[in-house]
């Protein structure tokens, strides 16, 4: 999922875990990662599943290792 698709889908409300994971997996640079984090935070802060789904799962490390 691109940031544009994510923002269009979630102008308000809480995003699903699957959509947040897809958004973050699509990050191609540190700048894009940070922009995607900001897009999630704009919807009321990081959702409760953020830490386990993004950090503890190793997703952040796997994505950042590709830059």
Secondary structure, DSSP 4 states (H G I P E B T S, - for coil): --HHHHHHH-SSSPPPHHHHHHHHHT--SHHHHHHHHHHHHTTTSS-TTHIIIIIITSHHHHHHTT-
